[in-house]
Each structure stands twice: as structure tokens, then as C-alpha cells.
Amino acid sequence: MQTIQDKRTDLAGPGIGDYRELEKILPDDYHSLLSPKETQRAIYAAKAYIEEHLCKELNLLLVQVPLIVEAESGVNDMLDRDGSRTPIQFHISNDRNLHPLEAQVVQAATKWKRMALNEFGLGPGEGLITDMRAVRKDYFLDHDHSAYVDQWDWERAITAEDRNLDYLKETVKKIWKVITGAERHLHKLFPALKDPRYPPLPEQIRFIHAEDILEMYPELPRKQRETLLVQKYPAVFIIGIGWPLKDGYPHEMRAADYDDWITEVHGPDGQVTHGLNGDILVWNPVTRRRHELMSGGIRVNAETLRQQLAMSKQLDFLKFPYHQGILNGEIPLSIGGGIGQSRTQMLLLHKAHLGEVSVTVWPRILKEICAQRDIHVLE
């Protein structure tokens, strides 16, 4: 039986505690299906397909995105609400310190892109997508978490009537259609990827609320619940991440000022739950683990922003321009998410490690563990 401390520790972590544990779970029967040259071609084939078709399915415009933002803007993504993941901040002296700036490296473009809907003149039914790059220095670096993050950060303006669970589900289905289409596209270009050990992604994604998952596996911490779930249903969208569940803990910590995880929703049986957000998770047959592809959902409005900040004891955030813009109706209502680029490419190319499709820094111990298993990270 898992303890309450196990659940608490698991809320914001990747589910792997140290490299001895990672050494046990990395596959020892792995061999890349593509050569290094073919891998690079496949990465960009997947990228081109996904960007093109996300733009078509969701009516998105590909736009520029910042790598750094002003600290005082409050626009950086804090990832969660417990303060455990802080951005890299630095001083720009500028003009012999007469006009200095305090800047931060973005952790994601979650808030910036909602503000950018106005900047690019995008109304309801229109949106944007970015080729986002970020640094998250507080991650434990394992097989699918790195300090360097690349995402298709997207955002779409909506109306007040669109703020419902059906709209969220229809949007997720369109994204899933693009991901499965990318898999078929890559199989045509690179036949070696059609390996019988790795079944194709299911055509349909299953929707399930975090409360239902807790009911299925009440004694297990979150990552173990997710692992059992995706073994049963290989592609799922978990709804309602951030709201405290019946055991007193959220499925996972979520920041209080972008996704709406507090709004009441009603299930087909009349059950009242909370949340208009969630994650896309799949079963990865290479790593034999749960694999997250996207986090996102319908964003907070003025009312739910106040409620979530109050619950999180972060009402002081309301002083920032971003938050004021939501309260004053100056920032559009929207839906959005971040789709991991390297995560998706790792899955579609049947790679065992994120470092096989992206170049970043890894500790020596991790590179040695990988090399022993014929896993060669890019440097």
C-alpha cells in the first residue's frame, strides 16, 4: 500500500527518483530502427507534417515566440503552484545600467501566446502556433525529461459559449488526428518504422476524468495510476488536472493562472467533477512506460482566475499585467496547449531516449547507462 507521502512526492515529479532506478527501467533489448542520418530526416518530416496539419485542423497561424521575457511582466510559465520550478533569471545592465532589465528564460509560452492573440489580430475560431524553445532547470534528467524543452505551443481564441467539455474534447480529437496522421506519413517515408514489436497508435483517443482514475486505483500514486491506465487504454486524455480529488490531492499540480481546473462539469451519469483541462498520455512500447505528449485545455476567465489564485494563495499575482488583462477583459478567452516536439518525435520514431532526437546536456552517469544499452544521445 502506498503512503500519503508517496502521493505527495509524486505530484510534481517525473516518477523516477534516481539513476539506479532509471538503470532498471531503460530497455536492455533496444536498437534504433533508423540510422543517425535517417533519424534527422524523420525528425523534420514529422515536424513539417504536424505543423502543417495542426494549422489546418485548428485554424492556426505559425508565429514568432520569445525565448526571454521581462520578469516583472508575470508572463512566464511557473509550471505548477508550489514554487518548486523556478525560471532562470538574469540582469541585463544595458546602457551602463542606466536602463537595465531583469529578464527570465521562458519555461513555456503559455501566458504569452494568449496575450499574443490580440497582437496578431486573431478572433474566435482563429489561433496561433509557435516553435517554442525553453529551459526548465529543475527537472530530474531522465529518458523523457530534459532541461531543454521544445514544444508546439498553440492557442486559439474562443467565445464564452465554447467554454465547455464538449468543445475541449472536439479540439483534442483534432490534435489526435494529426498525431496519428503523422505516424502513417512517417511509415510511408521510413518503412523500417513499421516494426511488429511496436503497434500503431489507436485511431481513437479515450477520455477519462482524473477522479475516475483515482477510483480505479485508489492506493496508487499518480504515475503508477497513469501507467496502468495506458496499458489498458493506449491513448487517453485525462480531464481535470489540478483540482483536489477525493483523496485530498490533485492528480498533478497545475499553475493557477492559465488552465481552468476549477469549473464544475457534469458527467453522463450526473456526477459533478471539476476541470476543463487535461493531458494526452500514451503507452510507449519502447520504454514500456506512460508517455506524455500534451498538456493544455480551456483557459481561465476572470472569475476562475480569481478562484484558482485564492485557492493557491497567490492573489498577489493579480498585480501583473497578464492577470490584469484577464480581469479587465482585455485578453481573449482561449483554449491552448503545449505539445512536446521531442516527446512526439521520440514516440513516432520508436526511440528509447529523448536525447536521440534533441541536443542538450545530460549528466555523464546517464550517458554511460544509455551507452550500455545501445542508446546513443546526441551531443
C-alpha positions as CSV (number, residue, x, y, z in Angstrom):
1,M,0.0,0.0,0.0
2,Q,1.3,3.5,-0.9
3,T,1.6,6.1,1.8
4,I,0.2,9.7,1.7
5,Q,3.9,10.8,1.5
6,D,4.3,8.7,-1.7
7,K,1.3,10.5,-3.3
8,R,2.6,14.0,-2.2
9,T,6.1,13.4,-3.5
10,D,4.7,12.1,-6.8
11,L,2.6,15.2,-7.6
12,A,5.2,17.2,-9.5
13,G,7.9,14.7,-10.2
14,P,8.6,12.6,-13.2
15,G,8.1,9.4,-11.3
16,I,11.7,8.3,-11.4
17,G,13.8,9.2,-8.3
18,D,17.4,8.5,-9.2
19,Y,19.7,6.9,-11.7
20,R,19.8,3.5,-10.1
21,E,16.0,3.3,-10.6
22,L,16.4,4.6,-14.2
23,E,19.0,2.0,-14.9
24,K,16.5,-0.7,-14.0
25,I,13.7,0.5,-16.3
26,L,15.6,1.5,-19.5
27,P,15.2,-1.2,-22.1
28,D,18.1,-3.6,-22.5
29,D,17.0,-5.0,-25.8
30,Y,16.9,-1.8,-27.7
31,H,18.3,-0.9,-31.2
32,S,17.4,2.2,-33.2
33,L,15.3,1.4,-36.2
34,L,16.8,4.4,-38.1
35,S,20.4,5.5,-38.7
36,P,21.5,8.9,-37.4
37,K,21.1,10.4,-40.8
38,E,17.6,8.8,-41.3
39,T,16.7,10.0,-37.8
40,Q,17.4,13.6,-38.7
41,R,15.3,13.4,-41.9
42,A,12.5,11.7,-40.0
43,I,12.5,14.4,-37.3
44,Y,12.0,17.2,-39.8
45,A,9.5,15.2,-41.8
46,A,7.4,14.7,-38.6
47,K,7.8,18.4,-37.7
48,A,6.7,19.6,-41.1
49,Y,3.7,17.3,-41.2
50,I,2.5,18.1,-37.7
51,E,2.9,21.9,-38.0
52,E,1.1,22.0,-41.4
53,H,-1.8,19.8,-40.2
54,L,-2.3,21.4,-36.8
55,C,-2.6,24.7,-38.6
56,K,-5.3,23.2,-40.9
57,E,-7.3,21.4,-38.2
58,L,-7.3,24.2,-35.7
59,N,-7.0,27.2,-38.0
60,L,-3.7,28.3,-36.6
61,L,-1.1,30.8,-37.7
62,L,2.6,30.0,-37.2
63,V,4.2,32.9,-35.3
64,Q,7.4,34.0,-33.6
65,V,7.7,33.4,-29.9
66,P,10.1,34.8,-27.2
67,L,12.9,32.9,-25.6
68,I,13.2,35.6,-22.8
69,V,10.6,37.8,-21.1
70,E,10.7,40.6,-18.6
71,A,10.5,39.3,-15.1
72,E,8.0,42.0,-14.0
73,S,5.6,41.1,-16.7
74,G,4.4,38.0,-14.9
75,V,4.1,36.3,-18.3
76,N,6.5,33.4,-17.6
77,D,5.0,30.0,-17.1
78,M,5.6,28.8,-13.5
79,L,4.5,25.2,-14.4
80,D,2.9,24.5,-11.1
81,R,1.8,26.3,-8.0
82,D,4.1,25.0,-5.3
83,G,7.1,27.1,-6.3
84,S,9.3,24.1,-7.0
85,R,10.2,25.0,-10.6
86,T,11.6,28.5,-11.0
87,P,12.8,30.1,-14.2
88,I,16.4,31.2,-14.9
89,Q,16.6,34.9,-14.2
90,F,19.4,37.3,-15.2
91,H,20.2,41.0,-15.2
92,I,20.8,43.0,-18.4
93,S,22.8,46.0,-17.5
94,N,22.1,47.9,-20.7
95,D,23.4,51.4,-21.2
96,R,25.9,51.2,-18.3
97,N,23.0,50.2,-16.0
98,L,21.0,53.4,-16.7
99,H,18.2,51.4,-18.3
100,P,18.6,47.9,-17.0
101,L,16.2,45.0,-17.4
102,E,15.5,41.9,-15.3
103,A,14.8,39.0,-17.7
104,Q,13.8,35.4,-17.5
105,V,14.3,32.5,-19.8
106,V,10.8,31.2,-20.6
107,Q,9.7,27.8,-19.2
108,A,6.8,27.8,-21.7
109,A,4.9,30.3,-23.7
110,T,1.6,29.5,-22.0
111,K,0.6,33.0,-21.0
112,W,2.5,34.9,-23.7
113,K,0.6,33.3,-26.5
114,R,-2.8,34.1,-25.0
115,M,-1.8,37.8,-25.0
116,A,-0.4,37.4,-28.5
117,L,-3.8,36.5,-29.9
118,N,-4.6,40.2,-29.7
119,E,-1.2,41.3,-31.1
120,F,-1.8,39.2,-34.2
121,G,-5.4,40.2,-34.6
122,L,-6.9,36.7,-34.1
123,G,-10.5,36.4,-33.2
124,P,-12.8,33.5,-32.1
125,G,-12.1,30.4,-34.2
126,E,-8.6,31.6,-35.1
127,G,-5.3,30.9,-33.3
128,L,-1.6,30.7,-33.4
129,I,1.1,28.1,-33.0
130,T,4.8,28.6,-32.0
131,D,8.0,26.7,-32.4
132,M,8.8,27.2,-28.7
133,R,12.1,26.7,-27.0
134,A,12.5,26.8,-23.3
135,V,14.7,25.9,-20.3
136,R,13.5,24.1,-17.2
137,K,16.4,23.8,-14.9
138,D,14.6,22.0,-12.1
139,Y,13.7,18.7,-13.9
140,F,15.3,15.4,-13.0
141,L,17.0,14.5,-16.2
142,D,15.9,11.0,-17.3
143,H,14.8,9.3,-20.5
144,D,11.9,11.7,-21.3
145,H,12.7,14.9,-19.2
146,S,15.4,17.3,-20.2
147,A,16.4,20.8,-19.2
148,Y,15.9,21.9,-22.8
149,V,12.3,21.9,-23.9
150,D,10.8,22.2,-27.4
151,Q,7.0,22.5,-27.8
152,W,4.4,23.3,-30.3
153,D,2.8,25.9,-28.0
154,W,-0.6,26.7,-29.5
155,E,-3.5,29.0,-28.5
156,R,-7.0,29.6,-30.1
157,A,-9.4,32.3,-29.3
158,I,-12.9,31.1,-28.3
159,T,-16.3,32.5,-27.2
160,A,-17.8,32.2,-23.7
161,E,-20.2,29.5,-25.1
162,D,-17.2,27.4,-26.1
163,R,-16.0,27.1,-22.5
164,N,-17.4,23.5,-22.1
165,L,-16.2,19.9,-22.0
166,D,-17.5,19.1,-25.5
167,Y,-15.5,21.8,-27.1
168,L,-12.4,20.6,-25.3
169,K,-12.9,17.0,-26.4
170,E,-13.5,18.0,-30.1
171,T,-10.3,20.0,-30.0
172,V,-8.3,17.1,-28.6
173,K,-9.7,14.7,-31.2
174,K,-8.4,17.0,-33.9
175,I,-5.0,17.1,-32.4
176,W,-5.0,13.3,-32.1
177,K,-6.0,13.0,-35.7
178,V,-2.8,15.0,-36.6
179,I,-0.6,12.8,-34.5
180,T,-1.9,9.5,-35.9
181,G,-1.7,11.0,-39.4
182,A,1.9,11.9,-38.8
183,E,2.6,8.3,-37.8
184,R,1.1,7.0,-41.1
185,H,3.1,9.6,-43.0
186,L,6.4,8.5,-41.4
187,H,5.7,4.9,-42.0
188,K,5.4,5.6,-45.8
189,L,8.6,7.6,-45.8
190,F,10.6,5.2,-43.5
191,P,9.2,1.6,-43.8
192,A,11.6,0.4,-41.1
193,L,9.4,2.1,-38.5
194,K,6.6,-0.4,-39.2
195,D,8.1,-2.8,-36.7
196,P,5.7,-5.6,-35.4
197,R,7.0,-5.0,-31.8
198,Y,5.5,-1.5,-31.9
199,P,1.8,-1.5,-32.7
200,P,0.4,1.7,-34.4
201,L,-1.4,4.3,-32.3
202,P,-5.1,3.7,-31.9
203,E,-7.3,5.8,-34.2
204,Q,-9.5,7.0,-31.3
205,I,-8.4,8.6,-28.1
206,R,-10.2,7.8,-24.9
207,F,-11.4,10.5,-22.4
208,I,-11.4,9.8,-18.7
209,H,-11.5,12.1,-15.7
210,A,-8.8,12.1,-13.1
211,E,-11.4,11.3,-10.4
212,D,-12.4,8.1,-12.3
213,I,-8.7,7.1,-12.4
214,L,-8.4,7.6,-8.7
215,E,-11.4,5.4,-8.2
216,M,-9.9,2.7,-10.3
217,Y,-6.5,2.7,-8.5
218,P,-7.2,4.4,-5.1
219,E,-4.0,3.2,-3.4
220,L,-1.5,4.2,-6.1
221,P,0.3,7.5,-6.7
222,R,-0.4,9.4,-9.9
223,K,2.3,8.0,-12.2
224,Q,1.5,4.4,-11.3
225,R,-2.2,5.1,-11.9
226,E,-1.3,6.5,-15.3
227,T,1.0,3.6,-16.2
228,L,-1.8,1.0,-15.5
229,L,-4.3,3.2,-17.3
230,V,-2.4,3.5,-20.6
231,Q,-1.6,-0.2,-20.6
232,K,-5.3,-0.8,-20.7
233,Y,-6.1,2.2,-23.0
234,P,-3.0,3.0,-25.1
235,A,-4.1,6.7,-25.8
236,V,-6.0,8.7,-23.2
237,F,-6.9,12.3,-22.4
238,I,-7.0,12.7,-18.6
239,I,-9.5,15.5,-17.7
240,G,-9.4,17.7,-14.6
241,I,-5.8,18.0,-13.6
242,G,-5.2,20.5,-10.8
243,W,-8.4,20.2,-8.7
244,P,-8.1,18.3,-5.4
245,L,-9.6,14.8,-5.8
246,K,-11.4,12.7,-3.3
247,D,-8.2,11.7,-1.6
248,G,-7.4,15.4,-1.0
249,Y,-4.7,15.7,-3.6
250,P,-4.8,16.8,-7.2
251,H,-3.9,14.3,-9.9
252,E,-0.9,16.6,-10.5
253,M,0.0,20.2,-9.5
254,R,-1.0,22.8,-12.1
255,A,-0.4,26.5,-12.2
256,A,-3.4,28.6,-11.1
257,D,-3.4,31.2,-13.8
258,Y,-3.7,29.5,-17.2
259,D,-5.7,26.2,-17.4
260,D,-9.2,26.2,-15.9
261,W,-9.2,23.3,-13.4
262,I,-11.9,24.6,-11.1
263,T,-15.0,24.9,-13.3
264,E,-17.7,22.3,-12.4
265,V,-18.5,19.8,-15.2
266,H,-21.2,17.1,-15.2
267,G,-20.6,13.6,-16.4
268,P,-23.2,11.5,-18.3
269,D,-24.4,9.9,-15.0
270,G,-24.8,13.3,-13.4
271,Q,-21.6,13.1,-11.4
272,V,-20.1,16.5,-10.6
273,T,-16.4,16.9,-11.3
274,H,-14.1,19.8,-12.0
275,G,-11.8,20.9,-14.8
276,L,-11.7,22.0,-18.4
277,N,-8.1,20.9,-19.0
278,G,-6.0,17.7,-19.2
279,D,-3.1,15.8,-20.6
280,I,-2.7,13.4,-23.6
281,L,-0.9,10.3,-22.5
282,V,0.0,7.2,-24.5
283,W,1.7,3.8,-23.9
284,N,5.2,3.8,-25.2
285,P,6.1,0.2,-26.3
286,V,9.8,1.0,-26.5
287,T,10.3,2.3,-23.0
288,R,7.3,0.3,-21.7
289,R,6.1,3.3,-19.7
290,R,3.5,6.1,-19.8
291,H,4.4,8.9,-22.2
292,E,3.0,12.4,-22.1
293,L,2.5,14.3,-25.3
294,M,0.4,17.3,-24.5
295,S,-0.8,19.4,-21.6
296,G,-3.5,22.1,-22.0
297,G,-7.1,23.0,-22.0
298,I,-9.6,25.8,-21.8
299,R,-8.0,28.8,-20.1
300,V,-9.2,30.7,-17.0
301,N,-11.6,33.6,-17.3
302,A,-11.8,36.5,-14.8
303,E,-13.9,34.5,-12.3
304,T,-12.0,31.3,-12.4
305,L,-8.6,33.1,-12.3
306,R,-9.6,34.7,-9.0
307,Q,-10.9,31.5,-7.6
308,Q,-7.8,29.5,-8.5
309,L,-5.4,32.1,-7.3
310,A,-7.3,32.3,-4.0
311,M,-7.2,28.5,-3.6
312,S,-3.5,28.6,-4.3
313,K,-2.8,31.6,-2.0
314,Q,-1.4,33.5,-4.9
315,L,-3.7,36.5,-5.2
316,D,-0.7,38.8,-5.3
317,F,-0.3,37.7,-8.9
318,L,-3.2,39.9,-9.8
319,K,-0.8,42.9,-9.9
320,F,0.8,41.6,-13.1
321,P,-0.2,42.9,-16.5
322,Y,-1.2,39.5,-17.8
323,H,-3.6,38.9,-14.9
324,Q,-5.0,42.4,-15.1
325,G,-5.7,41.8,-18.8
326,I,-7.8,38.8,-18.0
327,L,-9.7,40.6,-15.2
328,N,-10.4,43.6,-17.4
329,G,-11.5,41.5,-20.4
330,E,-8.5,42.8,-22.5
331,I,-7.1,39.3,-23.2
332,P,-9.3,36.9,-25.3
333,L,-10.9,33.8,-23.9
334,S,-9.0,30.9,-25.3
335,I,-8.1,27.2,-25.4
336,G,-4.5,26.1,-25.8
337,G,-1.8,23.6,-25.0
338,G,1.8,22.6,-25.4
339,I,2.7,19.5,-27.5
340,G,6.2,18.2,-26.8
341,Q,8.1,18.2,-30.1
342,S,10.9,15.9,-29.0
343,R,8.5,13.8,-26.9
344,T,6.3,13.3,-30.0
345,Q,9.2,12.6,-32.3
346,M,10.7,10.1,-29.8
347,L,7.4,8.2,-29.8
348,L,6.9,8.2,-33.5
349,L,10.4,7.2,-34.3
350,H,10.4,4.5,-31.6
351,K,13.4,5.9,-29.7
352,A,14.2,4.9,-26.2
353,H,15.6,8.3,-25.1
354,L,14.7,12.0,-25.7
355,G,18.4,12.7,-26.3
356,E,18.2,10.7,-29.6
357,V,16.0,13.3,-31.2
358,S,17.2,16.5,-29.4
359,V,20.6,18.0,-28.5
360,T,21.0,19.2,-24.9
361,V,23.1,18.4,-21.8
362,W,23.0,15.1,-19.9
363,P,25.0,14.0,-16.9
364,R,27.8,11.6,-17.5
365,I,26.1,8.9,-15.5
366,L,23.0,9.0,-17.7
367,K,25.1,8.8,-20.9
368,E,27.0,5.8,-19.6
369,I,23.8,4.0,-18.6
370,C,22.4,4.7,-22.1
371,A,25.5,3.6,-24.0
372,Q,25.5,0.2,-22.2
373,R,22.0,-0.3,-23.7
374,D,22.9,0.8,-27.3
375,I,21.1,4.2,-26.7
376,H,23.2,7.0,-28.1
377,V,22.2,10.5,-27.2
378,L,23.1,13.4,-29.4
379,E,25.9,15.8,-28.2
